[in-house]
């Protein structure tokens, strides 16, 4: 994505979103439009979610956007055990898929900050690290890919950046650049490899899949990236996708 922040036609974007909202209110769908944001640390995912969610809410959409489970909601005592941590996070993600499908709030859009695709990648990482067996990893991934909930994910946006850029962003406003448990070169490289493996295995089983490179070589700003994500979402919701 390389659109300049100075050339964002937000007025037209809002008009298109309002047209979709009017159509939804006239003919209320059975479920919300599910968008999953997945990706590596410091790739710009969370910032993009905030901007996209803010846009749709301000236009008038009812938006379900639960707080990310992995970093903000997972019980602290689970964080020393990657298997327990990611089992909890995967369950948290699935819980919010089910919430979106059954809530009486009748949301228009559900935004998942680390959902089913992300859980696939983290279990792939656990298998590569030999924290789970290949057979157990396969069983978990098959469970996460059950059609009843996998098929409702309308689009996955996978944000990726290289480890060096992730660490540069992580340490930009810190006093020291001591590596952390996850924020270190080797772990981030392994995580990127897991995302690549899972993308090759499963991306074509989701209705729409978008890979977004936010490395230092890209010229996009957070605002322009969010604009294009929002534009893509509107295209898909209106049936005007170029794919």
C-alpha positions, 0 to 999 in steps of 0.5 A, spaced: 500 500 500 503 506 497 497 511 497 499 518 500 495 521 506 494 527 502 490 524 497 485 520 501 478 522 498 475 521 505 468 524 503 467 519 498 469 514 502 464 516 507 458 517 502 459 510 500 459 507 507 453 511 508 450 508 502 452 501 505 449 502 512 442 505 509 442 498 505 443 494 511 438 498 515 433 497 510 434 489 509 438 487 516 443 481 515 443 475 519 450 476 521 455 482 521 461 483 516 467 479 520 474 482 518 480 479 522 486 483 523 492 479 524 499 480 524 506 480 527 508 485 533 509 493 531 506 492 524 501 497 525 495 492 526 492 495 532 493 502 530 489 501 523 484 497 527 483 504 531 482 508 525 478 503 521 473 502 527 473 509 529 471 511 521 465 506 521 462 508 528 462 515 526 458 513 520 453 510 524 455 502 524 454 498 530 461 495 531 463 489 535 471 490 536 473 486 542 480 488 545 485 484 543 486 477 547 493 476 546 496 482 549 491 485 553 486 480 556 490 474 557 491 472 564 498 474 566 499 467 570 499 464 563 504 468 559 510 464 561 507 458 558 506 459 550 501 453 549 497 455 555 497 462 552 495 461 545 490 456 547 487 461 551 488 466 546 485 462 540 479 460 545 478 468 546 478 469 538 473 464 537 468 466 543 468 473 539 466 470 533 460 466 536 458 473 540 458 476 533 454 471 530 449 470 536 449 477 539 442 481 540 445 487 538 445 485 531 452 488 529 453 491 522 461 489 522 465 485 527 472 487 527 477 481 530 484 483 533 487 477 532 482 471 530 482 464 527 487 465 522 492 468 527 491 462 532 493 458 526 499 461 525 501 461 533 500 454 533 504 453 527 510 456 531 508 452 537 509 446 532 516 449 529 518 450 536 516 443 538 512 445 544 506 441 541 507 435 536 505 436 529 499 431 530 496 436 536 498 442 531 494 439 526 488 437 530 487 444 533 488 447 526 483 443 523 478 445 529 479 452 528 478 451 520 471 448 522 467 451 516 461 453 521 466 459 524 471 459 518 466 461 513 464 467 516 470 471 516 469 475 510 476 478 510 483 477 513 488 483 513 495 480 515 500 485 517 507 483 516 513 487 517 521 484 518 524 483 525 529 489 524 523 494 523 519 491 528 525 492 533 526 499 531 519 501 532 519 497 539 525 501 541 524 508 538 521 511 545 524 506 550 530 508 554 534 501 553 533 496 547 534 490 551 531 484 547 524 481 550 521 474 550 518 475 544 521 482 541 527 479 539 530 477 532 530 470 532 523 469 535 520 475 530 523 471 524 520 464 527 513 468 527 514 471 520 516 464 518 509 461 521 505 466 518 508 465 511 507 457 512 500 458 514 498 463 509 501 458 504 496 452 507 490 456 509 489 463 506 485 460 500 480 457 504 478 464 507 473 468 503 478 474 502 485 475 504 490 481 504 497 481 505 499 488 507 507 489 508 508 495 513 516 494 513 520 501 513 521 500 505 514 502 504 511 509 504 504 508 506 502 512 513 498 509 518 492 513 516 493 511 508 494 504 510 487 504 514 484 508 508 485 503 503 483 497 508 477 501 509 476 502 502 477 494 501 472 493 506 467 497 503 468 494 496 467 487 499 461 489 502 458 492 496 460 487 492 465 491 488 471 487 489 476 487 483 478 480 485 
